[in-house]
Amino acid sequence: MADVISPWTVGRYASPSSAAQYAEKLLKPDLAWCHQNEIDYLPVVFPGFSWHNMNDGPSDQIPRLRGQFLWSQFLQAKKAGVSMVYVAMFDEVDEGTAIFKCANDVPIGQKSKFVTFEGLPNDFYLKLVGKGTKLIQGDVSLGANLIDSHRDRIAVGTATPKNDEHN
């Protein structure tokens, strides 16, 4: 017996397109099965990933793409019809999944290398998760864009980041 199923998907896909494939092949059927069996479904979304400090893997094993990777997962979850998501992880700096405020000016050394927020504001991912929450709740449309990283405000438009003179 279970009240909720939450598959741990960190590392299962590594790009917006593979996140879309995962949603089509697994998330949607899993969600349908859960609905049929009256079980809640809690998919996991994550901003990127790195095991560099744990096993010397690449520092951007699954790149964040300035928020586009995480936002694409929110969009796919909403399109699939989920009612909630779990964001991995609030404070996992070592695995490169942290969404809490982080500095872009990190200590430099050969032993420990940390994924930065690629020059984005230190609260960018907190705001992005807030907007993703509104998307899942139906308060933001599927056509909504990420946070405009250069103006530190919410922008509405397409589902991909804007390219402008600051990129």
N, C-alpha and C positions, 0 to 999 in steps of 0.2 A: 504494500500500500504506500501511496505517496500523495502529498498534497500539491507538490510542485516538482517539475523536472527542469533542471538548469544545466545543460551540457556545457562543459568548460571548453571554449573554442579558441582560447589564446594560442596562436601559432597554427591553427588549422587552415588559415588562408592568409595571404600576405599582400593583397592589393585590392583596390575597389572592385575590379572585375572578378577576382576570385571570391570576394565576399558576396557578390551578386550570384555567382554560381553556387556557392554554399547555401545561400538563402533559397534558391530555386530547388536544389536537389535534396536538401536536408531540413532546413528550417521550416519551410512551408508544410511538408509532409508530417514532420514531428508535431507542429502546432495543430494540424488537423487531427492527428491521433490523440493528442492531449484533449482537444475539445470533445471528441467522441467519448473519451473515457473520463470526462469531467475532472481533469487534472490541469492545474495552472502550468503555464510554460514561461520560463524566464531565460531568454537567450542572453548570452554574454557578448558585450562589445568592448573593444580595447583600442587605444590610440596608436599603438605600434608596439615593438618588442625588441629587446636586446638581452642576450645572455653574456655579453662581453665580460662583465665583471665576475661572472660565475664560472665560465668555462672558456674564455678567450675567443668566443664567437665574434662575428662582426658587430660593431657598435650600433648599427642600424639594420639589424637582421630583417625586421619588418618596419620599413620607414613610415614615419608619421604623415609625410606629405603635407606638412603645414595644416593638419587637421582634416584633410580631405579623406584620409583612410577611415578615421573614426566616424565622420559625418556620413560616409557612404554606408556604414553599417547601421546607423540610425535610420537612414532612408530605406534600406532593405527590410529592416525589422518592421517599420511602419507599413510598407507595401505588403508585407506578409500578413499583417493584421494583428501583431502582438499588442498586448496591453501594458507590458512592462519590460524593462531590460535591466541587466546588471552590468555596471561599468567596472571593468578590471583595469587597473586598481587605483585607488586614491593615492597611495603613498609608495608604490613599488619603484623606487628610483633605480635600484640595482637591475631590474628587469626591463627598464625603459618604458614602463606602462603608467608611470605616475601622471596624475592630472592635477595635483595640488600645485600651488605656486612654486615655481622653480626658476632659478636664475639662468640666464643664457651665458653668463660669465662664470664658467665652472673651473675648478682647479685643474691645472694641466699636469699630467704625469703619465709615465709609461704604464704604471701598474693599474690604475683605475681611470677609466674614461667614461664620461657620462653623456648620454644623449641630451642635447639641449632642446629648447623650444624653437629652434631655427630662427631666432630673432623676434619671435612673436611676443606679445605682452605676457608677463608672468602669470596672469590669470586667464589666458586665452582658453585653455582646455576646461576650466571650471565654467566659463561662459558658454562654451560649446556644448558641454554636457547639459547645462541648464536649457539651452535651446533645443537640444535633442529630447529632453524630457517633455518640453512643450509640444514637440513634433509628435511624440508617441501619444500624448494626451489629446491630440487633435487641435491644439491651440495655435499651431504653425502649419502651414500648408506643405505638401510634398515638394512644391516648387521652390521652397525656401533655400537660400544660400547659407553657407557657413558664415561665421562672424567675419566681417571685413577686417582682416588682420592689420591693415595699415592705418585704419581709422579708428580701431578699437570700438566698433559699434556693430550692431546687427544690420546686415544688409539683406535685401530681398531680391531674388533673381533666380538664376539657374542653380542646379545642385553642385556646381563645381566652383572653386575659388576664382575670383576675378583676376585677370592678368592686367597689370597696369605698370606705370613707369617705375614703381618701387620694387618690382620682382627682379 
